[in-house]
């Protein structure tokens, strides 16, 4: 197990570094993680290992694909979680994704507090929720609002999420 944890640690650190520097997670890294995960588990555990790795890929990919469709994460993050699932399995992928979403929320709140935009953003959220729940109207997001959306590299949240999942 420590071999896989070491591989995922190295893998996550490389993804963190590349995402911070270039805002991209390279395909060679994610594809390499997927191939390595499938190969390792198939060689060590046979067909059960192959199933373990494939199910981890599907779950990791699907969880982040939902966020990608809502423009919450980039495509590299989706492929990264497929690779994490291939290496560590379904349960680890679910825990890591859950922790990453939690940490991303905390990081987002901290950034809003630092920029002194917390009250303004929470007012907008409450207005949108009011329109959705009470008025049963889907609030529209204008292109100017999309440009103002808070963005930061998801790896800021993924790195602590993977560490939390290991422990």
N, C-alpha and C positions, 0 to 999 in steps of 0.2 A: 504494500500500500504506500509506503514512503517513496517508492520509485515514482508512482503516479503523482503523488503530492508534489514531489520535486519538479516533475515535468510540467505540471499545471502552474506551479509557482514561476518557473522560468518563462513559460508560455505567456502568462498573465503580465509579467514584468515587461516582456518585449512588446506586447500589445499596448500596454500603458505608455511606454516610451514613444512608440510610433504614433499613437493617437494624440499624445500631447504635442509632439513636434509637427506632425503633418495633417492632423485631423483625419487620418485614415488608418485602418487596420489592414495590413497587406493580405492578399489572398493566399500567398505562399505560406503564411503563418497559420491561417485558419484551415486551409486544405491540409497542411502538414499535420495539424492537430487532429483532424478527423481521420486521416490515414493512419497516423500513429496509434490513435485510440482503437480503431477497428483492428489493426494488426496485432497490437499488444493483447487485447482481450480475446481475440480469436486464437492466438497461439497459446496463451496461458490457460484459457477456460473452454476452448472449443466452441461448439455451436451456442452454448449458453452465453459465452463471452461475446460472441458476435451479436446475439440478441440484446444483451446488456448495452453494448455500444450503439447499436442502431436505434434502440429505443431512447437512449440518451440524446442522440442527434436529433431525432424527431421532436422530442419534448423541448430541448433547449432552443431549437430553431423556431418552433411554433410559438413558444412563450414570447420571444422577442419579435417575431413577425407581427404579432398583434400591435406591439408598441411602434414598430416601423410603419405600419399602415396608418397610424395616427400621427406620424412624423415626430415621434418621441425619441427615436434612436435612429442611427444610420444602418446601412446594410452590413457594414463591417461588424457591428455589434451583434447582429442577428447570426452571422456566420461564426463569430467568436463563441457564442453560446452553444451553437451546434458542436463546435470542437470541444468545448468544456464538457458537454454531454457525452461525446464520444469517449473522452478520456476518463471521466469520473462517474458517468451514469445518470439516470433519470433523477434520482433523489437529490443528488448534488446540484444538478442543473436547476431544479425547482428552487432549492434553498438559495442558491447563488442569485438567481433572477429575482426572487422575493427580496433578499437583502439589498440587491443593487437598486431596486425600485425604492425601497425605504431610504437608503443612503442618498439617492438622487433627490428625493424629496427634502431631506434634511439639508443637503448642499444648496438646493434651490432656495430654501427659506433663509439660510445664512447669507447667500448672495443678495437676496432681496432686502434683508435687514441692513447689510453693508451699504447698498446703493440707496437706502432710504426709500424703497419702493413698495414695502410690504403692505401698507394700508391701501395704497392705490390699487395694487393687484388683487388684494382680498376683496375690495369693494367690487371690482369687475367680476370676480368669481361669484360673489353673492348675487349680483345682478343677473348673471347667466343662469345660475341655479334657480333663481326666482322665475325667470322667463321659462325655463324648462319645466319646473315642477308645478308652479301655480298657474301660469298662463298657458302651459302646454305648447309652447312655441320654441322651436330650435333657434338659439341665438346665432346670428351670423358673425363670422370672424372676417373682418376686412383685411385686404392685403397689407395695409399699413400696420394692423395689429399683429400680423404674422411676422413682420420684420422686427417688431418690438419684443417678440417672445424671448424668454430667457433661454439661452443656449450655453452649454458647457460640455466638454468631452465626457461621455458616459463612463469612460475608464476611471474618472475620479470616483465614481460610485462602484464600479465593478471590482477594482482592486481590493478595497476593504470588504466587499461582499464575498469574494473568493476566500480571503483570509478568515472571515467570520465562519464561512461554511466548513472550512478545514477544521476549525476548532469547535 
